[in-house]
Amino acid sequence: MNMKAKLYIDSEKSIIKVEGNPSEALHLLVCAIAQTLEGLFPHSLEERMAWLTALLYRTVRELNKGNKENDDED
């Protein structure tokens, strides 16, 4: 697959910059997450799945930040 999307991560500034096709860029992000989890937990699928669940939960919370209508904690 010849992707033209680019994903730049500046961990010092907590910035992620994306260029190109959104679908390809998200694919790059998914691959980066998968590789990171596999590197951190090479022998534990259960741990990788637990962290993936936590990442999904935190992503939803981040997307809802500032949207008090959808805040389940109230």
Secondary structure, DSSP 8 states (H G I E B T S, - for coil): -----EEEEETTTTEEEEES-HHHHHHHHHHHHHHHHHHH-TT-HHHHHHHHHHHHHHHHHHHTTT-GGG-TT-
